[in-house]
Amino acid sequence: MGIMSKMSENIELLQEIENELSRIFPMHLGVNKKNELVRLMFEICRRDFSRPGDVLAGFSKTQDVPDAKDGFFHKIKKYLVGIRYPSVKKDMKLHLLPINVPGDAGVCDEWDDAVSPQEIFVENVVSRNEWTLDFLSHFPLAKVTRIDGFKDIVKGVDHAGAVEKYNQRRKKIFLVRNKDAFIKICPCTKGYRRCGYWILNIGFGCPMDCSYCFLQLYSNAPGFILPANIDEYVEHVKDFDSKAAGRVRIGTGEFTDSLALDRYTGYSSRLIPAFGKCKNLTLELKTKHADIDNVLNESPNDNVVISWSVNVPDLADRYEKGGAPMKDRLNAAREAVKRGYKVGFHFDPIIYHRGWKDAYKNVVSDIFSNEAMRRNTLWISLGTLRYVPGLKQVAEQRFSDNNLYYDGEFFEDTDGKMRYPREIRLDIYRAMASSIKDMSPECWVYLCMEPEDMWRAAGVDLRTYNKG
């Protein structure tokens, strides 16, 4: 079914839900209460492929409700919550936000693996950089506009219609001189165990469209932002290395994919040799991309690890639009190993679904079925699907044809993010860690964004990465 057809189907489903509620509810329903009931019924219908009338068929109202309005509402809400969230307990917090079904402005075009910006904005301070001129040579048809500073442009941007603007982000690129926060510690919520990761920010914005990506909600940039002063980054890396006390792992994929735009930026060709000269730093280039020609053209060294985000193949196809198919990611990893690189893998997010255990075990088997891959895989991270409450609404506007947020039960955790119940997460981590250790006992397995007691209960090593 096409996206537009699914969108139309969702609109029809919402109307059917409202009609059914109007039929069964004996009095006027306030906006907030109506939104909660519509949310619950919509998710149940989408998850179970059922109709609103069927959902309410098992509900029988009583005639002696003390408060005709509130009493009836709470009874029907409790009934629907029991269907949608059978694991709910008294202290578990739900977020029943309104359904936002889009018009055609919410539809996003899938990335075709190439970037063709209509306009490139260049800060004057970097307009004559060698890197800038090389980057611009890739886009002879793009309009080039010189600007004094990126912030001046952003001030004039109307952020109304944020979903539509996010969908248009590939049409504009900003080349800037980054001045601060070259290297920073990876953010981690208080009370959650750190894995010792640091971040080198080499850009903001990703061309792929993953249904769970936080950038959909977080980003207010009108296009991709790329630093043109990559040589300054190299100098900061050298300085950081000289001050580091022991082994430090640094990644570049917090706000972008490390390699998706590398054919244009050539960042890897600058960073790989630079980290090769470091004494204390390990660089991780993490990606969902399969084009790693620039990486393969560089001489590998012990301080550089190429990593891939991985998932069950059909889930990757469904929820990671624009990312390379899983077979292509693993083939690229084998090529990197063949070239002499060490590699890593990130099962994040792990998506709970029927048959998840065998499905994810098969991916682990695909990774380690190659002996060279088994010997050269340094680490694997595990993290289950999590999101801030508002992200689901944004994703609903952009991806009307998937059920990512409806198939599982999500409750607010101590960090304010929605997560699967602890018991489910623990079951996943134990099974995954066991599968990995059975096939590669030396591989370091760690959890992402989980408290220390979860690490211990899952049986993963509490150490951080140490090259030695």
C-alpha positions in Angstrom: 0.0 0.0 0.0 1.3 3.4 -0.9 2.0 6.2 1.6 -0.8 8.4 0.3 -3.2 5.5 0.4 -2.2 4.7 4.0 -2.6 8.4 4.9 -6.1 8.4 3.5 -6.8 5.2 5.4 -5.6 6.7 8.7 -7.9 9.8 8.2 -10.8 7.5 7.5 -10.0 5.5 10.6 -9.9 8.6 12.8 -13.3 9.6 11.5 -14.7 6.2 12.2 -13.3 6.3 15.7 -14.9 9.7 16.4 -18.2 8.4 15.0 -18.1 5.3 17.2 -17.3 7.3 20.3 -20.1 9.8 19.6 -22.4 6.8 19.2 -21.5 5.1 22.4 -20.7 8.1 24.6 -23.9 9.6 26.2 -22.8 13.2 26.5 -20.4 15.9 25.1 -16.8 14.9 25.6 -14.1 17.5 26.3 -11.2 17.9 23.9 -8.5 16.4 26.1 -10.6 13.4 27.1 -11.6 12.9 23.6 -8.0 13.0 22.4 -7.0 10.3 25.0 -9.7 7.9 23.9 -9.0 8.5 20.2 -5.3 7.9 20.8 -6.0 4.6 22.5 -8.4 3.4 19.9 -6.3 4.4 17.0 -3.2 2.5 18.3 -5.3 -0.6 19.1 -6.9 -0.6 15.6 -3.5 -0.1 13.9 -1.8 -2.7 16.0 -4.5 -5.4 15.8 -5.8 -4.5 12.3 -9.3 -4.1 13.9 -12.2 -1.7 13.5 -13.4 0.7 16.1 -16.7 -1.1 16.5 -14.9 -4.3 17.2 -12.7 -2.7 19.8 -15.7 -1.4 21.7 -17.8 -4.5 21.3 -16.6 -5.9 24.6 -17.4 -2.7 26.5 -20.6 -2.8 28.4 -21.7 0.4 30.2 -23.5 0.3 33.5 -26.5 2.4 34.5 -25.4 3.4 37.9 -22.3 5.6 37.2 -22.1 8.1 40.1 -20.9 10.9 37.9 -22.4 10.4 34.5 -19.7 12.2 32.6 -16.4 11.6 34.4 -17.4 8.1 35.6 -18.3 6.9 32.2 -15.1 8.4 30.7 -12.8 6.8 33.3 -14.5 3.4 32.8 -14.1 3.4 29.0 -10.5 4.7 29.3 -9.6 2.0 31.8 -11.1 -0.6 29.3 -9.1 0.8 26.4 -5.9 1.1 28.4 -6.2 -2.6 29.4 -6.3 -3.5 25.8 -3.5 -1.2 24.6 -1.3 -1.6 27.7 -1.9 -5.0 29.3 1.3 -4.7 31.4 0.4 -1.3 32.9 0.7 -0.9 36.7 -0.5 1.9 38.9 2.8 3.7 39.0 3.4 3.6 35.3 3.0 6.8 33.4 1.5 6.9 29.9 1.5 9.8 27.5 -1.7 9.9 25.5 -1.0 12.8 23.2 -3.3 13.8 20.3 -3.0 12.0 17.0 -1.5 14.2 14.3 -2.4 12.7 10.9 -0.7 14.8 8.2 -1.8 16.3 5.0 0.5 15.6 2.0 3.0 18.2 3.3 4.0 15.6 5.9 5.2 13.0 3.4 8.9 12.8 3.0 10.7 11.6 -0.1 13.1 8.7 0.5 16.8 9.5 0.1 18.2 8.0 -3.1 21.8 7.9 -1.8 22.8 11.2 -3.5 22.6 14.8 -2.4 21.5 17.5 -4.8 21.2 20.8 -2.9 19.4 23.7 -4.5 21.4 26.3 -2.5 24.6 26.2 -0.5 25.3 29.0 2.1 28.9 29.7 2.8 30.2 31.7 5.7 32.6 34.3 4.4 35.3 33.2 6.9 35.6 29.8 5.2 34.7 30.8 1.6 38.3 30.4 0.4 39.2 27.3 2.3 40.6 24.5 0.2 38.0 22.1 1.7 35.1 24.5 0.8 36.2 24.8 -2.8 36.5 21.1 -3.1 33.1 20.5 -1.6 31.4 23.1 -3.9 32.9 21.4 -6.9 30.5 18.5 -6.3 27.5 20.7 -6.9 28.0 23.0 -10.0 24.3 23.6 -10.4 23.6 24.7 -6.8 23.2 28.4 -6.0 26.0 29.6 -3.8 25.2 32.4 -1.3 27.8 34.0 0.9 26.7 34.9 4.4 28.3 36.6 7.4 27.2 33.9 9.8 24.8 30.9 10.1 23.1 32.3 13.2 22.0 35.4 11.2 20.2 33.2 8.7 18.5 31.1 11.3 17.1 34.1 13.1 15.0 34.8 10.0 13.7 31.3 9.6 10.0 30.7 10.3 9.9 27.5 12.3 6.1 27.0 11.8 5.4 23.9 9.9 8.5 22.2 11.3 7.7 18.8 9.8 7.5 20.2 6.3 10.8 22.1 6.8 12.5 19.0 8.1 11.4 17.1 5.0 13.0 19.8 2.8 16.4 19.8 4.7 18.3 18.1 1.9 17.8 21.1 -0.4 20.0 23.4 1.6 23.6 23.1 3.0 25.4 25.5 5.3 29.2 25.5 5.3 30.4 27.1 8.5 33.4 27.5 10.8 32.8 25.7 14.0 34.3 27.5 16.9 33.6 25.4 20.0 32.6 22.1 21.4 34.9 20.2 19.1 35.2 17.3 21.5 32.7 16.7 24.3 31.7 13.8 26.5 28.7 11.9 25.2 25.5 13.1 27.1 24.1 10.5 29.5 21.2 10.9 31.9 22.0 11.1 35.6 21.7 7.6 37.1 22.5 5.8 33.8 25.9 4.2 33.3 28.3 5.8 31.0 30.2 3.7 28.4 33.1 6.1 28.3 32.2 7.6 24.9 33.2 11.1 23.6 31.8 13.0 20.7 33.5 14.8 17.8 30.8 16.8 16.0 31.5 16.9 12.3 28.1 18.1 11.2 24.4 18.4 12.0 21.7 16.7 9.9 21.3 13.3 8.3 19.9 12.5 4.9 18.3 9.3 6.0 14.8 9.1 7.5 14.7 6.7 10.4 11.3 6.6 12.1 12.9 6.7 15.5 15.4 9.5 14.9 15.4 12.2 17.6 16.5 14.8 15.0 13.0 14.9 13.7 11.9 16.6 16.9 15.2 18.2 18.0 16.4 19.8 14.8 15.3 23.4 13.9 18.1 23.9 11.3 16.8 24.7 7.7 19.4 22.4 6.1 22.6 20.4 6.7 25.3 22.2 8.6 28.9 21.1 7.8 32.1 22.5 9.3 34.5 23.7 6.7 37.4 24.0 9.2 38.2 20.3 9.4 41.9 21.1 9.7 41.2 22.9 12.9 39.4 19.7 14.1 42.6 17.8 13.5 44.5 20.2 15.6 42.0 19.9 18.4 42.3 16.1 18.2 46.1 16.3 18.6 45.7 18.6 21.6 43.1 16.4 23.2 45.2 13.3 22.7 48.2 15.0 24.5 46.0 15.7 27.5 44.1 12.4 27.7 44.8 10.2 30.7 44.3 6.7 29.2 42.3 5.3 26.3 39.4 7.5 25.0 36.8 6.4 22.5 35.5 9.1 20.2 32.6 9.0 17.7 31.3 11.4 15.1 27.7 10.3 14.8 25.7 12.2 17.5 23.9 14.6 15.1 24.7 13.0 11.8 25.7 9.7 10.1 29.5 9.5 10.1 29.8 8.4 6.5 26.5 9.1 4.6 27.9 12.4 3.2 31.6 11.3 3.2 31.8 11.1 -0.6 31.3 14.9 -0.6 33.0 15.9 2.6 36.0 13.6 2.6 36.1 13.9 6.4 37.2 10.3 6.8 40.3 11.0 4.7 41.4 13.7 7.1 40.4 12.0 10.3 41.7 8.5 9.8 45.4 9.5 9.3 45.1 12.1 12.1 43.9 9.5 14.7 46.5 7.1 13.4 49.1 9.4 15.0 47.4 9.5 18.4 48.6 7.7 21.5 45.4 7.6 23.5 42.4 8.1 21.2 40.3 5.6 19.2 38.0 7.0 16.5 34.7 5.3 15.7 33.0 6.1 12.4 29.5 4.8 12.8 27.1 4.5 9.8 24.1 2.9 8.1 25.7 3.5 4.8 27.5 1.0 2.5 29.6 3.3 0.4 32.9 3.4 2.2 35.3 4.0 -0.7 37.1 6.9 1.0 37.7 4.7 4.1 39.0 1.9 2.0 41.4 4.2 0.2 43.0 5.2 3.5 45.6 3.0 5.3 43.9 1.4 8.3 45.4 1.8 11.7 44.8 0.5 15.2 43.2 3.7 16.4 40.3 3.7 13.9 37.1 1.5 14.1 34.4 1.4 11.4 31.0 0.6 12.9 27.5 -0.1 11.5 24.1 0.3 13.1 22.4 -3.0 12.4 18.9 -4.4 12.8 16.6 -7.2 11.6 16.6 -6.8 7.8 12.8 -6.3 7.4 12.7 -3.8 10.3 15.7 -1.9 8.8 13.8 -1.7 5.5 10.7 -0.5 7.2 12.0 1.9 9.7 15.4 3.1 8.4 14.4 4.7 5.1 17.5 5.7 3.0 19.8 3.4 5.0 21.6 0.7 3.1 19.9 -2.8 3.1 21.3 -4.9 5.9 23.1 -7.3 3.5 24.9 -4.3 2.0 26.0 -3.0 5.5 27.5 -6.4 6.4 29.2 -6.7 3.0 30.7 -3.2 3.6 31.9 -4.4 7.0 33.5 -7.4 5.5 35.3 -5.2 3.0 36.6 -3.0 5.8 37.9 -6.0 7.7 39.5 -7.3 4.5 41.2 -3.9 4.1 42.6 -4.3 7.7 40.2 -2.3 9.8 38.7 -3.3 13.1 34.9 -3.0 13.2 32.0 -2.6 15.6 28.2 -3.0 15.5 25.3 -1.3 17.2 22.0 -3.0 17.8 20.3 0.3 18.7 17.4 0.5 18.7 16.4 -3.1 19.3 12.7 -3.3 18.4 10.5 -5.7 20.4 8.2 -7.7 18.1 6.8 -11.2 17.6 9.8 -13.5 17.0 12.4 -10.9 18.1 14.7 -13.5 19.8 15.3 -15.6 16.7 15.3 -12.6 14.4 18.1 -10.8 16.2 20.0 -14.0 16.8 20.1 -14.5 13.1 21.7 -11.1 12.6 24.3 -12.0 15.2 25.0 -15.2 13.3 25.3 -13.3 10.0 27.9 -11.1 11.6 30.0 -13.8 13.1 29.6 -16.4 10.3 32.6 -14.8 8.7 35.8 -15.8 10.7 37.6 -12.6 9.8 34.6 -10.5 11.1 34.5 -12.5 14.3 38.2 -11.9 15.0 38.1 -8.2 14.1 34.9 -7.1 15.8 35.9 -5.1 18.9 32.5 -4.2 20.4 28.8 -4.4 20.1 26.3 -2.1 21.8 22.7 -2.9 22.8 19.9 -0.4 23.3 16.2 -0.9 23.1 13.8 1.6 21.4 13.3 4.7 23.4 12.0 8.2 22.7 10.8 11.4 24.2 7.0 11.6 24.2 6.6 14.2 21.4 8.6 12.3 18.9 5.8 9.8 18.3 3.5 12.7 17.1 6.2 13.9 14.6 6.9 10.4 13.3 3.2 9.9 12.8 3.1 12.9 10.5 6.1 11.7 8.5 5.5 7.9 8.4 1.9 7.1 8.1 2.6 3.6 7.0 4.4 2.1 9.9 3.5 0.7 13.4 6.8 1.3 15.2 5.2 3.1 18.2 2.1 0.9 18.3 3.4 -2.7 18.4 5.0 -2.4 21.9 4.1 -1.0 25.3 6.0 2.1 26.3 6.0 3.8 29.7 7.8 6.8 31.0 11.2 6.0 32.6 13.2 8.0 35.1 14.8 10.1 32.3 11.5 11.1 30.9 11.8 8.9 27.8 9.3 6.3 26.9 10.7 2.7 27.1 9.6 -0.9 27.1 9.0 -2.3 30.6 12.1 -3.2 32.4 11.4 -7.0 32.3 11.2 -6.9 28.5 14.4 -4.9 28.1 16.2 -7.2 30.5 15.0 -10.3 28.6 16.2 -8.8 25.4 19.7 -7.8 26.7 20.3 -11.2 28.3 19.3 -13.1 25.2 21.4 -10.8 22.9 24.5 -10.8 25.1 24.3 -14.6 25.4 24.1 -15.0 21.6 27.1 -12.7 21.1 29.2 -14.3 23.7 28.5 -17.8 22.4 29.9 -16.8 19.0 32.6 -14.3 20.1 33.6 -14.5 23.7 36.2 -11.8 23.4 33.8 -9.2 21.9 33.0 -6.3 24.3 29.3 -6.0 24.8 27.8 -3.0 26.5 24.4 -1.3 27.0 23.4 2.2 25.8 21.4 4.5 28.0 20.7 2.0 30.8 21.3 2.1 34.6 24.1 0.1 36.1 21.7 -2.4 37.7 20.5 -3.3 34.2 24.1 -3.9 33.1 24.6 -6.2 36.0 21.3 -8.1 35.6 22.0 -8.5 31.9 25.4 -10.0 32.6 27.4 -7.6 30.5 30.9 -6.4 31.4 30.9 -3.1 33.4 34.4 -2.1 32.0 34.8 0.5 29.4 36.8 -0.1 26.2 40.5 -0.4 26.7 42.6 -1.0 23.7 45.3 -2.6 25.7 
